[in-house]
């Protein structure tokens, strides 16, 4: 069987960001307003610092008003909540993102629930979760990684996914559950599977679309993939790579890529697949939030 098509998440994300840049420029010209994104980082986690830096750069490249707030790791919960409330009330900020994870002494759910739902560009607030689950995607702000995964699927398979069988491996609130909701709204037949699913390989093997978001390196084996299936690998795991030298590591997904590429019809790489789309969809959500808060009509959706 021929090798799978490698889905170029970088190129697709760039096309999305180009469109957002164009729309943001039009918004500035007609209203004098830039979409405003505030990112809150608590502590000095190296991975979080990289993510925040990438989000800040992307926002600036799209012509947004971008603000970064960095708080010490020992900041109190009250200090974090106070900052979120300040951003809630700032008319120049349309999107608020609190980088996770937070230090252990801060209750994440309390912080996330304080963010105004209409500024919740991560899509984690219960109001946005409820709207998405109820089938009102067009009224919600949708979590960025599932939204980006859906864009990749549509760019690969076409806009109509109706009737396809999809298996989402992973049941997290951040990816698995919202991904299932999005696929249901595309009229797919959806199964949410996970590490405890009985006969998991057989369940995955029955899918036209496999979305792997379980957080275990290379857990989904190539033999689990139906020939010709489309595979979206959300996982990003760092594993030892002694072949590169002492203490070296490399990034892998939740799918055993080298095996799966011989079965799948199309597959995302890690890195370079879903990751760039997550940041691109954050820009989409920020622009959407800005237009809604400014009382402007919705634009043509990008997914």
C-alpha positions in Angstrom: 0.0 0.0 0.0 1.3 3.5 -0.8 2.6 5.7 2.0 0.0 8.0 3.6 -0.4 11.7 2.8 1.4 13.8 5.4 -1.0 16.5 6.5 1.0 19.8 6.6 -0.3 21.5 9.7 2.3 24.3 9.4 1.1 25.3 5.9 -2.6 25.1 6.8 -2.1 27.1 10.0 -0.2 29.7 8.0 -3.2 30.0 5.6 -5.5 30.5 8.5 -3.3 33.1 10.1 -3.0 35.0 6.8 -6.8 35.2 6.7 -7.0 36.3 10.3 -4.4 39.0 9.6 -6.5 40.2 6.7 -9.7 40.3 8.7 -7.9 42.0 11.7 -6.6 44.7 9.4 -10.2 45.3 8.0 -11.5 45.5 11.6 -8.9 48.2 12.5 -9.7 50.1 9.4 -13.5 50.2 10.0 -13.5 50.5 13.8 -10.1 51.7 14.9 -9.9 48.6 17.2 -7.4 45.8 17.2 -8.4 42.4 18.6 -6.9 42.3 22.1 -5.4 39.1 23.6 -4.1 38.9 27.2 -2.1 35.9 28.2 -1.5 35.2 31.9 1.5 33.1 32.9 2.0 32.1 36.6 5.4 30.7 37.4 8.4 29.8 35.3 7.6 26.4 33.8 9.9 26.2 30.7 7.3 24.6 28.4 4.6 27.1 29.4 7.1 30.0 28.8 7.6 28.6 25.2 3.9 28.3 24.6 3.2 31.8 25.9 6.0 33.3 23.8 4.7 31.6 20.6 1.1 32.8 21.3 2.4 36.3 21.9 4.4 36.3 18.6 1.4 34.9 16.7 -0.9 37.6 18.0 1.5 40.4 17.1 2.1 38.9 13.6 -1.7 39.0 13.1 -1.8 42.7 14.0 -3.5 42.1 17.4 -3.0 44.1 20.6 -1.1 41.6 22.6 -0.4 41.8 26.4 1.5 39.3 28.5 1.2 39.2 32.3 3.8 37.2 34.1 3.2 36.4 37.8 5.6 34.8 40.3 5.0 31.1 41.0 4.2 31.9 44.7 1.5 34.5 43.7 -1.6 33.9 45.7 -4.8 32.7 44.2 -6.4 36.0 45.1 -3.7 37.9 43.0 -4.5 35.7 40.0 -8.2 36.2 40.4 -7.8 39.9 40.7 -5.8 40.1 37.5 -8.4 38.1 35.6 -11.1 40.4 36.9 -9.1 43.4 35.8 -8.8 41.9 32.3 -12.5 41.1 32.3 -13.2 44.8 32.7 -10.6 46.0 30.2 -12.4 47.1 27.0 -9.2 46.7 24.9 -8.9 43.0 25.9 -11.2 40.7 24.0 -9.6 37.4 24.8 -8.1 36.1 28.0 -5.9 33.0 28.2 -4.6 31.7 31.5 -1.7 29.3 30.7 -2.1 25.9 32.3 -1.0 24.2 34.4 -1.2 26.6 37.3 0.9 26.1 40.5 -0.7 23.6 42.8 -2.0 26.1 45.4 -4.2 27.8 42.8 -7.5 26.1 41.9 -7.6 26.1 38.1 -11.4 25.7 37.8 -12.0 28.8 40.0 -9.7 30.9 37.8 -11.1 29.6 34.5 -14.7 30.1 35.6 -14.0 33.7 36.5 -13.1 34.6 32.9 -16.0 36.1 31.1 -17.3 33.4 28.7 -17.3 35.9 25.8 -13.5 36.5 26.5 -12.7 32.8 27.1 -10.6 32.2 24.0 -9.5 28.8 25.3 -13.1 27.6 25.3 -12.8 26.1 28.7 -15.6 28.0 30.6 -18.6 25.9 31.4 -20.8 28.2 29.4 -18.8 27.6 26.2 -18.5 23.9 27.0 -22.3 23.7 27.4 -23.0 25.6 24.2 -20.7 23.3 22.2 -22.2 20.2 23.8 -25.7 21.4 23.1 -24.9 21.7 19.4 -24.6 25.5 19.4 -21.1 25.7 18.1 -21.7 29.0 16.3 -22.5 30.7 19.6 -19.5 29.2 21.6 -15.8 29.8 21.7 -14.5 26.3 20.8 -11.3 24.9 22.4 -8.5 25.5 20.0 -6.9 22.1 19.6 -10.2 20.3 18.6 -11.1 23.2 16.4 -7.7 23.0 14.6 -8.1 19.3 14.3 -11.4 19.7 12.5 -9.9 22.2 10.1 -7.2 19.7 9.3 -9.8 17.0 8.6 -11.8 19.3 6.4 -8.8 20.4 4.4 -7.9 16.8 3.9 -11.2 15.1 3.4 -13.4 18.0 2.2 -16.1 20.0 4.0 -18.5 17.1 4.3 -17.6 14.5 6.9 -21.2 13.3 7.2 -21.6 9.5 7.6 -17.9 8.8 8.5 -17.1 6.7 11.5 -14.8 8.5 13.9 -13.0 7.2 17.0 -11.5 9.7 19.5 -9.0 8.1 21.7 -8.9 10.2 24.9 -11.7 11.6 27.0 -10.2 14.9 28.3 -12.2 18.0 28.7 -9.6 19.9 26.7 -9.5 17.7 23.6 -11.4 14.4 23.7 -14.9 15.5 24.7 -15.0 18.7 22.6 -13.6 16.8 19.6 -16.4 14.3 19.9 -18.9 17.1 20.0 -17.5 18.7 16.9 -17.5 15.5 15.0 -21.1 14.7 16.0 -22.1 18.1 14.7 -20.5 17.1 11.4 -22.8 14.1 11.4 -20.1 11.6 12.0 -20.8 8.4 14.0 -18.5 9.0 17.0 -17.0 6.7 19.6 -15.0 8.1 22.5 -12.4 5.4 23.5 -9.7 5.5 26.1 -7.0 3.4 27.7 -9.5 1.2 29.5 -11.7 0.6 26.4 -12.2 -3.1 25.9 -10.6 -4.4 22.6 -9.3 -0.9 21.9 -7.3 -2.0 18.8 -10.5 -3.4 17.2 -12.5 -0.3 18.1 -9.9 2.0 16.5 -9.6 -0.3 13.5 -13.3 0.3 12.7 -12.8 4.1 12.1 -12.5 6.2 9.0 -11.2 9.0 11.2 -8.9 8.4 14.3 -8.1 11.3 16.6 -5.5 10.3 19.1 -5.4 12.4 22.3 -4.6 10.0 25.1 -1.2 11.4 26.2 0.8 8.2 25.9 3.7 8.1 23.5 3.1 5.9 20.5 0.2 4.0 22.2 -1.8 3.7 19.0 0.0 1.2 16.8 0.0 1.0 13.1 -1.8 -2.3 13.0 -4.7 -0.5 14.8 -5.3 1.8 11.8 -7.7 0.8 9.0 -6.1 1.0 5.6 -6.9 4.5 4.2 -8.1 6.0 7.5 -7.3 9.6 8.3 -5.3 10.0 11.5 -5.1 13.2 13.6 -2.4 12.8 16.2 -2.9 15.4 19.0 -0.2 13.9 21.3 3.1 15.5 22.0 5.4 13.5 24.1 9.1 13.8 24.8 11.0 10.5 24.9 14.7 9.6 25.3 16.7 9.4 22.1 20.0 7.9 23.0 20.8 7.5 19.2 21.1 11.3 19.1 23.6 11.4 22.0 23.6 11.2 25.8 20.6 12.8 27.5 19.0 13.7 24.1 15.3 13.4 23.5 12.8 13.6 20.7 9.1 14.4 20.2 6.6 11.8 19.3 2.9 11.7 19.2 0.3 9.3 20.6 0.5 7.3 17.3 3.4 5.1 16.3 3.9 7.2 13.2 6.4 5.0 11.3 4.0 2.1 11.6 0.8 4.0 10.9 2.1 5.8 7.8 2.0 2.5 6.0 -1.8 2.0 6.7 -3.3 5.5 6.9 -4.6 7.4 4.0 -3.5 10.6 5.6 -1.8 11.4 8.9 -0.5 14.4 10.9 3.2 14.4 11.9 4.5 15.3 15.3 5.7 18.0 15.5 4.3 20.0 12.6 0.7 18.8 12.6 -1.9 19.8 15.2 0.4 22.1 17.2 0.6 25.0 14.7 -3.2 24.8 14.3 -3.8 25.2 18.0 -2.2 28.6 18.0 -3.9 29.6 14.7 -7.3 28.8 16.2 -6.5 30.9 19.2 -6.2 33.8 16.8 -9.5 32.8 15.2 -11.2 32.8 18.6 -9.7 36.2 19.6 -10.9 37.8 16.5 -14.3 36.2 16.9 -14.5 37.4 20.5 -13.5 40.9 19.4 -16.2 41.2 16.8 -18.9 39.9 19.2 -17.8 42.3 22.0 -17.8 45.2 19.5 -21.4 44.2 18.4 -20.3 43.4 14.8 -21.9 40.6 12.7 -20.3 37.3 12.4 -17.9 36.7 9.5 -17.8 33.5 7.4 -16.6 30.7 9.7 -13.2 29.2 9.1 -14.3 25.7 10.3 
